[in-house]
């Protein structure tokens, strides 16, 4: 978590203070230091969940069930943040808070997929049934990921084409790129830190009646 905080502070200082203003958008472009990493994380976390969903359904690895459940709320949060900051950015750039273009619509669908998974977890009393049903939903919804990623290339949208992940060279100044990458690293480090904390808590709660958990709690000074 400390590493994430260092990258986050460095990225914000670099993006909000040190990076030059964009020649077209001026200082309003600086919202990319929140919007773009959040959008990247929304796709990364769902893909991460889909991989674990496949592992759960094929090999029935119990930890994958916990990883998926621990990741969902974080994925939903990043997706909401991407949509919210995108709307804030879109108002001065496009003159409107929202348009039903391919990328925005598919990103909204992604948020519904996250929320649908979270809802499924409380819809069944049996945790295993809830986990398997949720895993199926995640795998079905993974088709939305390439749609989000390539929507700008497949359809005419208001979003600009890729300017960072191009094969030749990114069309973004290095002084703008470095803070953006730092923010992306910060978000990823934050995700894994919080996800692992949530996994640990869920494992302890799930195995609360086992001897090893009781020994662990006693060793850590928790006698409850």
Secondary structure by P-SEA (a helix, b strand, c coil): caaaaaaaaaaaaaacccccccccccccccccccaaaaaaaaaaaaaaaaaaaaaaaacccaaaaaaaaaaaaaaaaaaaaaaaaaaaaaaaaccccccccaaaaaaaaaaaaaaaaaaaaaccccaaaaaaaaaaaaaaaccccccccccccccccccccccccccccccccaaaaaaaaaaaaaaaaaaaaaaaaaaaaaaaaaacccaaaaaaaaaacccc
